[in-house]
Amino acid sequence: MPTKHIDDATWRKVEKEVVKAVIATKKGFKDAEIIKILLNKGIEEITEQDYINHSNRSK
């Protein structure tokens, strides 16, 4: 699996999602599973306008 740097603030969000998933399902999850779920859900939902908005905030 390719590795990319995830900043600390974003990683804390991922960790919170792991906890939410475990509590909701009462089953264990690997970090990679949650990242995959989050990425796939985000890919389904993101629009070109979201990229434009992010680009404008980054300036």
C-alpha positions as CSV (number, residue, x, y, z in Angstrom):
1,M,0.0,0.0,0.0
2,P,1.4,3.4,-0.8
3,T,2.2,5.6,2.1
4,K,1.6,9.3,2.3
5,H,2.0,11.7,5.1
6,I,-1.1,12.6,7.1
7,D,-0.8,15.7,9.2
8,D,-1.4,15.3,13.0
9,A,-4.8,17.2,13.0
10,T,-6.2,15.0,10.2
11,W,-4.8,11.8,11.8
12,R,-6.6,12.7,15.1
13,K,-9.9,12.9,13.1
14,V,-9.2,9.4,11.6
15,E,-8.5,8.0,15.1
16,K,-11.9,9.5,16.3
17,E,-13.6,7.8,13.3
18,V,-12.0,4.5,14.3
19,V,-13.4,4.8,17.8
20,K,-16.9,5.7,16.4
21,A,-16.8,2.7,14.1
22,V,-15.8,0.4,16.9
23,I,-18.5,1.7,19.3
24,A,-21.2,1.6,16.6
25,T,-20.4,-1.9,15.4
26,K,-18.8,-3.4,18.5
27,K,-16.1,-4.8,16.1
28,G,-12.5,-4.0,15.6
29,F,-11.2,-2.0,12.7
30,K,-7.7,-1.4,11.3
31,D,-6.7,2.1,10.6
32,A,-6.4,1.3,6.9
33,E,-10.0,0.0,6.8
34,I,-11.3,3.3,8.2
35,I,-9.1,5.3,5.8
36,K,-10.4,3.3,2.9
37,I,-14.0,3.9,4.0
38,L,-13.4,7.7,4.5
39,L,-11.7,8.0,1.1
40,N,-14.3,6.2,-0.8
41,K,-17.2,8.1,0.9
42,G,-15.4,11.4,0.2
43,I,-14.8,10.5,-3.4
44,E,-18.5,9.8,-3.8
45,E,-19.4,13.1,-2.3
46,I,-16.8,15.6,-3.4
47,T,-17.5,18.1,-6.2
48,E,-15.3,20.4,-8.4
49,Q,-16.6,23.3,-6.3
50,D,-15.1,21.7,-3.2
51,Y,-11.7,21.7,-4.8
52,I,-12.2,25.3,-5.9
53,N,-13.2,26.3,-2.3
54,H,-10.2,24.5,-0.8
55,S,-7.9,26.2,-3.3
56,N,-9.3,29.6,-2.5
57,R,-8.8,29.0,1.3
58,S,-5.2,27.9,0.8
59,K,-4.2,31.2,-0.8
